[in-house]
Amino acid sequence: MRLGRGAGDRHPGPGGDPSGKGPGNAPSPEEGRMMISTGETLITTSDIDDLVGRVRLSAGDTRELEAAKDALFTGRLTPAEAQRIRQRLMVTALRHGGDLLAKVLGRLTPRETAMVRRYAHRLANYLDTLDIWAAQPVMLTLMRFGIPYDEAESIAVAILFQVW
């Protein structure tokens, strides 16, 4: 499986350390960052705050997002509960855009990005019905939308990478 453009790129941070873990680059826990095994931030409080603002602009109810933010960063969730919250946040990002969606789009080629933007609402509606997220059903759905296999694979992996 390929991860798309930029998936494995590491650029030197302010300290010149390509790992981003040099002096001054280590995130503090109070910044509200959840880290994955590669050291890359998964979903930050600022991502959720951005979603809250976007949902509020569309006159939506933000209580669920605020509760998700509190739950994710208290550390009292099981991994399955945290994953479910991240899935709900991804569906919201597909519907409203924002920083979280930009993280996904940053892993994709311009053509794949255009396809995600075109089918974002349909994809969000589909993902909203899933109990278990896996690459194959997401890819098959994207292919039903008319997206070629390679692009569907890259898009599915980029989306799932943010929620696993």
C-alpha positions as CSV (number, residue, x, y, z in Angstrom):
1,M,0.0,0.0,0.0
2,R,1.3,3.4,-0.7
3,L,0.7,6.3,1.6
4,G,0.7,9.1,-0.9
5,R,2.8,12.1,-1.2
6,G,4.5,13.4,2.0
7,A,3.6,10.3,4.1
8,G,7.2,9.5,5.0
9,D,8.8,12.9,4.5
10,R,10.6,14.4,7.5
11,H,11.7,18.0,7.1
12,P,14.2,19.6,9.6
13,G,12.4,21.4,12.3
14,P,13.6,24.7,13.9
15,G,16.6,23.0,15.6
16,G,17.6,21.3,12.3
17,D,16.7,17.9,13.6
18,P,14.8,16.0,10.9
19,S,13.0,13.9,13.5
20,G,11.4,17.0,15.0
21,K,12.5,15.8,18.4
22,G,15.5,18.1,18.9
23,P,15.7,20.8,21.5
24,G,12.6,23.0,21.5
25,N,10.7,20.7,19.3
26,A,9.2,18.3,21.8
27,P,5.5,19.0,22.4
28,S,4.5,19.4,26.0
29,P,1.4,17.4,27.3
30,E,-0.4,20.7,28.0
31,E,-0.4,21.5,24.2
32,G,-3.1,18.8,23.9
33,R,-1.3,16.5,21.4
34,M,-1.9,12.8,21.0
35,M,1.2,11.2,19.4
36,I,1.3,8.1,17.3
37,S,4.3,5.7,17.1
38,T,6.1,7.8,14.4
39,G,6.1,10.8,16.6
40,E,3.6,12.6,14.4
41,T,0.7,14.4,16.0
42,L,-2.6,12.7,15.5
43,I,-5.4,15.1,16.4
44,T,-4.7,18.3,18.5
45,T,-6.9,20.5,20.6
46,S,-6.5,23.2,18.0
47,D,-7.8,20.8,15.3
48,I,-10.9,20.3,17.4
49,D,-11.3,24.0,18.2
50,D,-11.1,24.7,14.5
51,L,-13.9,22.2,13.9
52,V,-16.0,23.7,16.7
53,G,-15.7,27.1,15.0
54,R,-16.7,25.8,11.6
55,V,-19.6,23.9,13.0
56,R,-20.7,26.9,15.0
57,L,-20.6,29.0,11.8
58,S,-22.9,26.6,10.1
59,A,-25.3,26.9,13.1
60,G,-24.6,23.4,14.3
61,D,-24.5,22.0,17.8
62,T,-21.0,22.0,19.2
63,R,-21.6,20.2,22.4
64,E,-20.6,16.8,21.0
65,L,-17.3,18.2,19.8
66,E,-16.6,19.9,23.1
67,A,-17.3,16.6,24.9
68,A,-15.0,14.8,22.5
69,K,-12.2,17.2,23.1
70,D,-12.6,16.8,26.9
71,A,-12.8,13.0,26.6
72,L,-9.8,12.6,24.3
73,F,-7.4,14.7,26.4
74,T,-8.3,13.4,29.8
75,G,-6.7,10.0,29.1
76,R,-9.5,8.0,30.6
77,L,-10.7,6.3,27.5
78,T,-10.0,2.9,26.2
79,P,-8.3,2.8,22.8
80,A,-11.5,1.7,21.2
81,E,-13.4,4.6,22.7
82,A,-10.7,7.1,21.6
83,Q,-10.7,5.6,18.1
84,R,-14.5,6.0,17.8
85,I,-14.2,9.7,18.9
86,R,-11.5,10.2,16.3
87,Q,-13.7,8.6,13.7
88,R,-16.6,11.0,14.6
89,L,-14.1,14.0,14.3
90,M,-13.0,12.8,10.9
91,V,-16.6,12.6,9.7
92,T,-17.2,16.1,11.0
93,A,-14.0,17.3,9.2
94,L,-15.2,15.8,5.9
95,R,-18.4,17.7,6.3
96,H,-17.0,21.1,7.5
97,G,-13.4,21.2,6.4
98,G,-10.6,22.6,8.5
99,D,-7.2,21.8,9.9
100,L,-8.0,18.1,10.5
101,L,-9.1,17.6,6.9
102,A,-6.0,19.5,5.8
103,K,-3.8,17.0,7.6
104,V,-5.4,14.2,5.5
105,L,-5.2,16.2,2.2
106,G,-1.5,17.0,2.9
107,R,-0.8,13.3,2.4
108,L,-2.4,13.2,-1.0
109,T,-1.6,14.3,-4.5
110,P,-3.4,17.3,-6.0
111,R,-5.7,14.9,-8.0
112,E,-6.6,12.9,-4.9
113,T,-7.2,16.0,-3.0
114,A,-9.6,17.2,-5.6
115,M,-11.4,13.9,-5.5
116,V,-11.7,14.1,-1.7
117,R,-13.1,17.6,-1.9
118,R,-15.6,16.6,-4.6
119,Y,-16.9,13.5,-2.7
120,A,-16.4,14.7,0.9
121,H,-20.0,14.8,1.9
122,R,-20.9,11.4,0.3
123,L,-17.8,9.9,2.0
124,A,-18.8,11.4,5.3
125,N,-22.3,10.0,5.0
126,Y,-20.9,6.6,4.2
127,L,-18.3,6.6,7.1
128,D,-21.1,7.7,9.4
129,T,-22.8,4.4,8.9
130,L,-19.8,2.2,9.6
131,D,-19.2,0.5,12.9
132,I,-15.8,-0.8,12.0
133,W,-13.5,1.2,9.7
134,A,-11.3,-0.8,7.4
135,A,-9.4,0.1,4.2
136,Q,-11.2,-2.3,1.9
137,P,-14.8,-1.1,2.4
138,V,-13.7,2.5,2.2
139,M,-11.8,1.9,-1.0
140,L,-14.7,0.0,-2.6
141,T,-17.1,2.9,-1.7
142,L,-14.7,5.4,-3.2
143,M,-14.4,3.2,-6.3
144,R,-18.2,3.2,-6.5
145,F,-18.1,7.0,-6.5
146,G,-15.9,6.7,-9.7
147,I,-12.4,7.1,-8.1
148,P,-9.7,4.8,-9.7
149,Y,-8.2,2.1,-7.5
150,D,-4.8,3.7,-6.8
151,E,-6.4,7.0,-5.8
152,A,-9.1,5.2,-3.7
153,E,-6.4,3.3,-1.9
154,S,-4.3,6.4,-1.1
155,I,-7.4,8.3,0.1
156,A,-8.6,5.4,2.3
157,V,-5.2,4.9,3.9
158,A,-4.8,8.7,4.5
159,I,-8.2,8.9,6.2
160,L,-7.7,5.8,8.3
161,F,-4.2,6.8,9.3
162,Q,-5.7,9.8,11.2
163,V,-8.2,7.6,13.2
164,W,-6.2,4.5,14.0
